[in-house]
């Protein structure tokens, strides 16, 4: 009896392709926030550091986070189009003077527009240098930072000297941008916050921070984060812009005007960085001051890299720096000491995850770091005051080191592109 051919041969197999990336569910971000709040509540109970999740701390964290987030958002627009913008710091500096000058003479909202306009001028210089003339992106960015610092010092001495409260290093006081406060609800939330109920009181503190003296500029900044996500990831314009940062030659072959998209992206980048400087003048402070940015443009760039060139991750990175900076300023050693325990726990969790992924050598290194941080926590009762000012930078570097393996920059980021290269 003959055996059917189908019984004697195995079905042909197709080679398995790369696993598709699993998308996080939409509720993941909310769940992560709830988990973080629960973790900080437990940390507060364990360590006795009562200011970890207070409404004052959270409100100050929001003010510290927004300028870094706006600067990083500017970097996101630029780098998604393929242009590295290390000149964010200089564009922020230009924005501080714009907010001080226009805000004093024409009112707070004119100051906001003035800050964006001055930042856009810095973006225009960067766009002309890199996109039109093909100058190296890093050289152009560093030059903008140096030129902006000198230009603003000259402009300040030219425009603020002789004005009441003004001088060579500062502008007169500027009227505040409108704020939102819901007093009745805020009083009830404060009552719940003071009862020290696990998780419930910190949740009330979050609510109170969001409805007490909340600047309209903060709301606008958060809306800009959402708008950036929608425009870059949910529109054809955003798809074309991101294609310029991934493969400009392929984009041009499909009819995309690559240089135009890069130019627009860098202008938007400059305006957002300028707005970040304006926020420092009009919300975090009440006037322009020399040296006001304090390197936040570079920190925004680091937050963008930590966030893997995406808005949600950028917000997390900015929040991390803003929170650690706030703790160091408000309560100093006690809160920073509590953060050491948090770092040790997170590092242990990271080591376990790395071991499960087969990254045994990295897991061992991470585990040793976790044990070292834990040993420091138990060996000292309070972190020296000199170290608290370093805490935001140290924690940011540690988190970047742990997260570096999953980062992927746009493929053509930083490359000089000439029109017609697709041919």
C-alpha positions in Angstrom: 0.0 0.0 0.0 1.4 3.3 -0.9 1.7 6.0 1.7 0.3 9.5 0.9 3.0 12.0 0.3 1.5 14.3 2.9 2.1 11.7 5.6 5.8 11.3 4.9 6.8 14.9 4.7 6.6 17.6 7.3 4.9 20.8 6.5 7.3 23.5 5.4 8.2 25.9 8.2 8.7 29.6 7.8 11.5 31.3 9.7 10.3 33.2 12.7 10.7 36.9 12.4 11.5 39.4 15.1 9.0 39.6 17.9 6.7 42.5 17.5 7.0 45.1 20.3 4.2 44.8 22.8 2.4 48.0 23.2 1.7 49.1 26.7 -2.1 49.3 27.5 -3.6 52.8 27.8 -4.2 52.4 31.5 -0.5 51.6 32.2 0.4 55.3 32.8 -2.3 55.8 35.4 -1.4 52.5 37.1 2.2 53.5 37.2 1.3 56.8 38.9 -0.8 55.0 41.5 2.0 52.5 42.1 4.6 55.3 42.5 2.3 57.1 45.0 1.9 53.9 47.0 5.6 53.3 47.0 6.4 56.9 48.2 3.7 56.5 50.9 5.3 53.3 52.1 8.7 54.9 52.0 7.4 57.9 54.1 5.9 55.5 56.7 9.2 53.5 56.9 11.7 56.4 57.1 9.6 59.0 58.8 10.5 61.7 56.2 7.1 63.5 56.3 7.7 65.8 53.4 8.1 63.1 50.7 4.5 63.4 49.4 3.2 66.7 50.9 1.2 69.1 48.8 4.0 71.7 49.2 6.6 69.3 47.9 4.4 68.3 45.0 3.6 71.9 44.0 7.2 72.8 44.1 8.1 69.7 42.1 5.7 70.8 39.4 7.3 74.2 39.2 10.8 72.6 39.0 9.7 70.0 36.4 8.0 72.2 33.8 11.0 74.2 32.5 13.0 71.0 32.2 10.1 69.3 30.4 9.7 72.2 28.0 13.4 72.3 27.2 13.3 68.5 26.6 10.2 68.9 24.5 12.1 71.4 22.3 14.9 68.9 22.0 12.3 66.2 21.1 11.0 68.2 18.1 14.4 68.9 16.8 15.9 65.5 17.2 12.9 63.6 15.8 13.6 65.6 12.6 17.3 64.5 12.7 18.8 67.8 14.1 20.7 67.5 17.4 20.0 70.6 19.4 22.5 71.0 22.2 21.8 74.8 22.0 18.7 74.4 24.1 20.5 76.1 27.0 21.2 79.2 24.9 17.7 79.3 23.6 16.4 79.2 27.2 18.8 82.0 28.1 17.4 84.1 25.3 13.9 83.3 26.5 14.6 84.6 30.0 15.5 88.0 28.7 12.5 88.0 26.3 10.2 87.3 29.2 11.9 90.0 31.4 11.8 92.7 28.8 8.4 92.2 27.2 6.8 91.1 30.5 7.8 94.3 32.2 6.8 96.7 29.4 3.7 95.0 28.0 2.4 92.5 30.6 2.8 88.9 31.5 1.3 87.3 28.4 3.4 89.5 26.2 6.3 88.2 28.3 5.3 84.6 27.4 5.2 85.5 23.7 8.5 87.4 24.0 10.2 84.4 25.5 9.0 82.2 22.7 10.0 84.7 20.1 13.6 85.1 21.5 13.9 81.3 21.7 12.7 81.0 18.1 15.4 83.4 17.1 18.0 81.1 18.6 16.3 78.2 16.8 16.5 80.2 13.5 20.2 80.6 13.8 20.6 76.9 14.6 18.4 75.9 11.6 20.2 78.2 9.2 23.6 76.9 10.3 22.7 73.1 10.4 20.0 72.7 7.8 20.9 75.3 5.2 24.7 75.4 5.5 25.4 71.9 6.9 27.4 73.1 9.9 28.1 70.3 12.5 25.1 70.2 14.9 27.2 70.1 18.1 29.4 73.0 17.0 26.4 75.1 16.1 24.7 74.3 19.4 27.7 75.1 21.5 28.2 78.4 19.6 24.6 79.4 20.3 25.0 78.7 24.0 28.1 81.0 24.1 26.6 83.7 22.0 23.3 83.7 23.9 25.0 84.2 27.2 27.0 87.2 26.1 24.1 88.7 24.1 21.7 88.5 27.0 24.2 90.1 29.4 24.6 93.0 26.9 20.8 93.3 26.4 20.2 93.3 30.1 22.6 96.1 30.7 21.1 98.0 27.8 17.5 97.6 28.8 17.2 97.1 32.6 19.7 99.6 34.0 18.0 102.6 35.4 14.6 101.0 35.7 13.1 100.7 39.3 14.4 97.4 40.7 16.3 96.7 37.5 20.0 96.5 36.9 22.8 94.8 34.9 22.0 91.4 36.2 18.2 91.5 36.8 15.0 93.0 35.5 12.3 94.9 37.4 9.6 92.7 39.0 7.0 91.3 36.5 3.3 90.8 37.1 2.4 87.2 37.7 0.6 85.0 35.1 -2.9 84.1 36.4 -3.3 81.1 38.7 -6.1 78.8 39.5 -7.2 78.0 43.1 -10.3 76.1 44.3 -10.2 77.2 47.9 -13.2 75.2 49.3 -12.0 71.9 47.9 -8.4 72.6 48.7 -9.3 73.2 52.4 -11.0 69.8 52.6 -8.1 68.1 50.9 -5.7 69.7 53.4 -7.7 68.3 56.3 -7.4 64.8 54.8 -3.7 65.3 54.1 -3.0 66.2 57.7 -4.6 63.0 59.0 -1.6 60.9 57.8 -3.7 58.1 56.4 -1.7 55.7 54.3 -2.0 56.4 50.6 -5.2 58.5 51.1 -3.4 61.5 52.6 -0.8 61.5 49.8 -3.6 61.3 47.2 -5.2 64.3 48.8 -1.9 66.1 48.7 -1.7 65.5 45.0 -5.2 66.8 44.5 -4.5 69.9 46.6 -1.2 70.6 44.7 -3.2 70.6 41.4 -5.9 73.1 42.5 -3.9 75.5 44.7 -2.1 78.4 43.0 -1.7 76.4 39.8 -0.3 78.7 37.1 -2.0 78.9 33.7 1.4 78.6 32.2 1.8 75.2 33.9 -1.4 74.0 32.3 -0.3 75.3 28.9 3.0 73.5 29.2 1.3 70.2 30.0 -1.1 70.7 27.1 1.9 71.3 24.8 3.2 67.9 25.9 -0.1 66.3 24.8 -0.2 68.3 21.6 3.3 67.2 20.7 2.3 63.6 21.1 -0.8 64.0 18.9 1.0 66.0 16.2 4.1 63.8 16.0 2.5 60.4 16.4 -1.1 60.8 15.2 -0.8 63.0 12.1 0.6 62.7 8.6 2.7 65.9 9.3 4.3 64.1 12.3 4.9 61.0 10.3 6.8 62.9 7.6 8.8 64.9 10.2 9.8 61.7 12.0 10.8 60.1 8.7 13.2 62.9 8.2 15.0 61.8 11.4 15.0 58.1 10.5 15.8 58.1 6.8 15.8 61.5 5.1 16.8 60.0 1.7 13.9 57.6 1.7 11.6 60.4 2.8 12.7 62.7 0.0 12.3 59.9 -2.5 8.6 59.8 -1.4 8.1 63.5 -2.0 8.8 64.8 1.5 10.5 68.2 1.6 13.1 67.2 4.1 14.8 70.5 4.6 11.6 72.3 5.2 10.4 69.9 7.8 13.8 70.1 9.6 13.7 73.9 9.5 10.2 74.0 11.0 11.1 71.4 13.7 14.1 73.4 14.9 12.0 76.7 15.0 9.4 74.9 17.2 12.3 73.5 19.3 13.6 77.0 19.9 10.2 78.5 20.8 9.6 75.7 23.3 13.1 76.2 24.9 12.4 80.0 25.0 9.1 79.3 26.8 11.1 77.2 29.3 13.2 80.2 30.0 10.1 82.4 30.2 8.6 79.9 32.8 11.6 80.4 35.0 11.2 84.2 34.9 7.4 84.4 35.3 6.4 81.4 37.5 9.5 80.0 39.2 10.6 83.5 39.9 9.2 87.0 39.4 11.9 88.7 37.2 14.8 88.0 34.9 18.1 87.2 36.6 21.5 86.5 35.2 22.4 82.8 35.2 18.8 81.9 35.8 18.7 78.7 33.7 21.3 77.0 35.7 22.0 74.3 33.1 18.4 73.2 32.8 18.7 73.1 29.0 21.3 70.3 29.3 19.2 68.6 31.9 16.2 68.8 29.6 18.3 67.1 26.9 19.2 64.4 29.4 15.5 64.0 30.3 14.6 63.6 26.6 17.3 60.9 26.2 16.1 59.1 29.4 12.5 59.2 27.9 13.8 57.5 24.7 12.8 60.4 22.5 9.1 60.1 23.5 6.9 62.6 25.4 5.8 60.2 28.2 9.3 59.2 29.0 10.4 62.8 28.8 7.8 63.8 31.4 9.0 61.0 33.7 12.7 62.1 33.4 11.8 65.7 34.0 9.7 64.8 37.0 12.5 62.7 38.5 14.9 65.6 38.4 12.4 68.1 39.6 11.3 65.9 42.5 14.9 65.2 43.7 15.8 68.9 43.4 12.8 69.9 45.4 13.5 67.5 48.2 17.0 68.7 48.5 15.8 72.3 48.7 12.9 71.8 51.1 13.9 69.4 53.8 17.4 68.6 52.9 19.1 65.6 54.5 16.1 63.7 55.8 14.3 63.4 52.5 17.5 62.7 50.5 18.3 60.0 53.1 15.0 58.4 52.5 15.7 58.5 48.7 18.8 56.3 49.3 16.6 53.5 50.6 14.3 54.0 47.5 17.3 53.8 45.2 18.5 50.6 46.8 15.1 49.0 46.4 14.8 50.1 42.8 18.3 48.8 42.0 17.5 45.4 43.6 14.4 45.2 41.4 16.4 46.2 38.4 19.1 43.5 39.1 16.4 40.8 39.4 14.8 41.9 36.1 18.2 41.9 34.4 18.9 38.4 35.7 15.6 37.2 34.4 16.5 38.7 31.0 19.8 36.7 30.9 22.0 39.8 31.5 23.8 38.2 34.4 27.0 40.3 34.4 24.9 43.6 34.4 22.6 42.1 37.1 25.7 41.4 39.3 26.9 45.0 38.9 23.5 46.4 39.6 23.2 44.2 42.7 26.5 45.4 44.0 25.5 49.0 43.5 22.2 48.3 45.3 24.0 46.8 48.3 26.4 49.7 48.4 23.6 52.3 48.4 21.8 50.2 51.1 24.9 50.1 53.2 25.3 53.9 53.0 21.6 54.3 54.1 22.1 52.2 57.2 25.5 53.7 58.0 24.4 57.3 58.2 21.4 59.0 59.8 21.4 62.2 57.6 22.9 63.1 54.3 25.4 66.0 54.5 24.0 69.3 53.2 26.8 69.6 50.6 25.6 66.3 49.0 21.9 67.2 48.8 22.5 69.8 46.1 24.3 67.0 44.0 21.4 64.5 44.5 19.4 65.4 41.4 22.4 65.0 39.1 23.6 61.8 40.8 20.2 60.2 40.6 19.7 61.3 37.0 23.0 59.8 36.0 22.3 56.5 37.8 18.9 56.2 36.1 20.3 57.0 32.7 23.0 54.3 33.3 20.3 51.7 34.1 18.1 52.7 31.2 20.8 53.1 28.6 20.4 49.6 27.2 16.8 50.2 26.0 17.4 53.6 24.3 17.2 54.1 20.6 17.8 57.5 19.0 16.4 58.4 15.6 18.6 56.6 13.0 19.6 59.8 11.2 19.9 62.1 14.2 22.9 64.4 13.9 23.6 63.6 10.3 24.2 66.4 7.8 21.7 66.1 4.9 21.9 67.7 1.5 18.9 68.2 -0.7 18.9 65.6 -3.6 20.8 62.9 -1.6 18.0 60.5 -2.4 19.0 60.6 -6.1 
